[in-house]
């Protein structure tokens, strides 16, 4: 059995980065259609190092926020400024914003921070707040509008750490990921880590591929 390469590099052509769109003119008075963000998704296997194109969106999704944050802190040592989450914004706003305005204000600030990084050509790592499609679609469309590659990493946890309410959404995400169907949502790559494979990935970096690749 061959030994897999120690570094997984992810790169895309300009055509792949923006997704598909139609050149046909929109009929006058017709409702605006959401942009088609679908792309071909590559399902990746575990490796000890992931290298994404600078300026990419990476979503880290997990039913357990503590495991999600540990993974981000451990693998993104060089890029902690790129890691954005509602939990971080909540901690910054605590005591400064009335509770009734917290969620709306936190979402606004998180969006603004991500857009600012994309506009500057910087990478964005979203520590997802949940498992639902709506949140993923929100961030994919922001990245798509800025012509940024989109990637997803699913961090699995023990069954007892997944609530009954979360299980249907998690099972749906697993199915889509394993079948390569996350390309329909706009993700160029998807990676699923569980058990010992979580520890195998030591580092995530945002760097151009070596010239010889």
C-alpha positions as CSV (number, residue, x, y, z in Angstrom):
1,X,0.0,0.0,0.0
2,X,1.4,3.4,-1.0
3,X,2.1,6.1,1.6
4,X,-0.1,9.2,1.0
5,X,1.7,12.6,0.5
6,X,2.3,14.5,3.8
7,X,0.8,17.7,2.4
8,X,-2.5,18.1,0.7
9,X,-2.6,21.1,-1.6
10,X,-5.9,22.5,-2.9
11,X,-5.8,24.8,-5.9
12,X,-8.3,25.8,-8.6
13,X,-8.5,27.5,-11.9
14,X,-10.2,30.9,-12.2
15,X,-13.2,29.2,-13.9
16,X,-13.7,27.0,-10.9
17,X,-13.4,29.7,-8.3
18,X,-16.4,31.8,-9.5
19,X,-18.8,29.0,-10.1
20,X,-21.2,28.9,-13.1
21,X,-23.5,31.7,-14.1
22,X,-25.7,32.2,-17.1
23,X,-25.1,34.9,-19.8
24,X,-28.7,35.0,-20.8
25,X,-30.3,38.4,-20.1
26,X,-32.9,38.5,-17.3
27,X,-36.4,39.3,-18.5
28,X,-37.6,42.7,-17.5
29,X,-39.7,42.5,-14.3
30,X,-38.5,39.0,-13.5
31,X,-37.5,38.4,-9.9
32,X,-33.8,38.3,-9.2
33,X,-32.6,34.7,-9.0
34,X,-30.0,33.6,-6.5
35,X,-26.6,33.1,-8.1
36,X,-25.8,29.5,-9.0
37,X,-22.9,28.7,-6.7
38,X,-22.6,25.0,-7.6
39,X,-19.2,23.6,-8.4
40,X,-17.5,20.2,-8.6
41,X,-16.6,19.1,-5.0
42,X,-13.5,17.0,-4.3
43,X,-13.9,14.8,-1.2
44,X,-10.5,14.7,0.5
45,X,-8.9,12.1,2.7
46,X,-7.0,12.7,6.0
47,X,-3.5,14.1,5.8
48,X,-1.1,15.7,8.2
49,X,-1.1,19.1,6.5
50,X,-3.7,21.0,4.4
51,X,-2.7,23.9,2.2
52,X,-5.5,26.1,0.8
53,X,-5.2,29.0,-1.7
54,X,-4.7,32.3,0.1
55,X,-8.0,34.2,0.3
56,X,-10.1,31.0,0.6
57,X,-13.1,30.4,2.8
58,X,-12.8,27.4,5.1
59,X,-15.8,26.4,7.2
60,X,-15.1,24.2,10.3
61,X,-18.4,22.4,11.2
62,X,-18.9,20.3,14.3
63,X,-21.8,19.5,16.7
64,X,-19.4,20.3,19.6
65,X,-18.2,23.9,19.7
66,X,-15.4,23.1,22.2
67,X,-14.0,20.4,19.8
68,X,-14.4,22.8,16.9
69,X,-12.4,25.5,18.7
70,X,-9.7,23.1,19.8
71,X,-9.2,22.0,16.3
72,X,-9.1,25.5,14.9
73,X,-6.6,26.6,17.6
74,X,-4.3,23.6,17.1
75,X,-4.3,23.6,13.3
76,X,-4.3,27.3,12.5
77,X,-1.5,28.5,14.7
78,X,-0.2,30.9,12.0
79,X,-3.7,32.2,11.0
80,X,-5.7,32.7,14.2
81,X,-6.8,36.2,13.0
82,X,-8.6,34.4,10.1
83,X,-10.8,32.4,12.5
84,X,-14.2,34.1,13.0
85,X,-17.2,32.9,15.0
86,X,-20.4,34.1,16.6
87,X,-19.0,32.9,20.0
88,X,-16.0,35.2,19.6
89,X,-18.2,38.2,18.7
90,X,-20.6,37.5,21.6
91,X,-17.6,37.6,24.0
92,X,-16.5,40.9,22.6
93,X,-20.0,42.5,22.8
94,X,-20.9,41.1,26.3
95,X,-21.8,44.0,28.6
96,X,-21.7,46.5,25.7
97,X,-24.9,45.6,23.9
98,X,-28.3,45.0,25.3
99,X,-29.2,41.3,25.4
100,X,-32.2,41.9,23.1
101,X,-29.8,43.3,20.4
102,X,-27.0,40.8,20.9
103,X,-27.8,38.3,18.1
104,X,-28.5,40.9,15.4
105,X,-25.4,43.0,16.3
106,X,-23.1,40.0,16.5
107,X,-24.3,38.7,13.1
108,X,-23.7,42.2,11.6
109,X,-20.2,42.5,13.0
110,X,-19.3,38.9,11.9
111,X,-20.4,39.6,8.4
112,X,-18.5,42.9,8.3
113,X,-15.3,41.3,9.5
114,X,-15.5,38.5,6.9
115,X,-16.3,40.8,4.0
116,X,-13.5,43.1,5.0
117,X,-11.0,40.2,4.9
118,X,-12.3,38.9,1.6
119,X,-12.1,42.4,0.1
120,X,-8.5,42.6,1.3
121,X,-7.7,39.2,-0.3
122,X,-7.3,37.5,3.1
123,X,-8.5,34.1,4.1
124,X,-11.5,33.5,6.2
125,X,-12.1,30.6,8.6
126,X,-15.7,30.4,9.9
127,X,-16.2,28.3,13.0
128,X,-19.8,27.4,12.2
129,X,-22.4,28.0,14.8
130,X,-24.6,25.1,13.7
131,X,-25.1,22.3,11.2
132,X,-27.8,23.7,9.0
133,X,-27.7,24.5,5.3
134,X,-28.8,28.1,5.8
135,X,-25.6,29.1,7.6
136,X,-23.4,27.3,5.1
137,X,-25.2,28.9,2.2
138,X,-24.9,32.4,3.8
139,X,-21.1,32.1,3.9
140,X,-20.7,30.4,0.6
141,X,-22.6,33.2,-1.2
142,X,-20.4,35.9,0.5
143,X,-17.3,34.0,-0.7
144,X,-18.7,33.4,-4.1
145,X,-19.5,37.1,-4.6
146,X,-15.8,37.8,-3.9
147,X,-14.7,34.9,-6.2
148,X,-13.1,33.0,-3.4
149,X,-12.6,29.2,-3.2
150,X,-14.8,27.5,-0.6
151,X,-13.9,24.5,1.6
152,X,-15.6,22.6,4.4
153,X,-14.1,20.5,7.2
154,X,-16.5,18.4,9.3
155,X,-15.2,17.4,12.8
156,X,-17.1,14.4,14.1
157,X,-17.6,13.8,17.9
158,X,-18.8,11.0,20.1
159,X,-22.5,10.1,19.7
160,X,-23.3,11.3,23.2
161,X,-22.2,14.8,22.3
162,X,-24.8,15.2,19.5
163,X,-28.2,16.2,20.6
164,X,-31.4,14.6,19.2
165,X,-32.3,17.9,17.6
166,X,-28.9,18.1,15.8
167,X,-28.8,14.5,14.6
168,X,-31.0,14.9,11.5
169,X,-28.9,17.9,10.2
170,X,-25.6,16.1,11.0
171,X,-26.8,12.9,9.2
172,X,-27.8,15.0,6.2
173,X,-24.4,16.8,6.1
174,X,-22.6,13.5,6.4
175,X,-24.6,12.0,3.5
176,X,-24.0,15.0,1.2
177,X,-20.3,15.1,2.1
178,X,-19.6,11.4,1.5
179,X,-21.6,11.5,-1.8
180,X,-19.7,14.5,-3.1
181,X,-22.9,16.5,-3.1
182,X,-21.5,19.6,-1.2
183,X,-20.5,20.9,-4.6
184,X,-24.2,21.7,-5.1
185,X,-23.9,24.0,-2.1
186,X,-20.8,25.7,-3.6
187,X,-17.9,23.9,-1.8
188,X,-14.9,23.0,-3.8
189,X,-13.6,20.5,-1.3
190,X,-14.9,18.7,1.7
191,X,-13.0,16.8,4.4
192,X,-14.5,14.6,7.2
193,X,-12.4,13.9,10.3
194,X,-13.4,11.6,13.1
195,X,-11.6,9.7,15.9
196,X,-7.8,9.4,15.4
197,X,-8.0,11.1,12.0
198,X,-8.7,14.4,13.8
199,X,-5.3,14.3,15.3
200,X,-3.6,13.4,12.0
201,X,-4.2,16.8,10.6
202,X,-1.5,18.9,12.3
203,X,-1.6,22.2,10.3
204,X,-3.8,24.2,8.0
205,X,-2.0,26.9,6.0
206,X,-3.0,29.4,3.3
207,X,-0.1,29.5,0.8
208,X,0.3,29.2,-3.0
209,X,1.3,25.7,-4.2
210,X,5.0,25.2,-4.8
211,X,6.1,25.9,-8.4
212,X,6.8,22.3,-9.1
213,X,3.2,21.1,-8.4
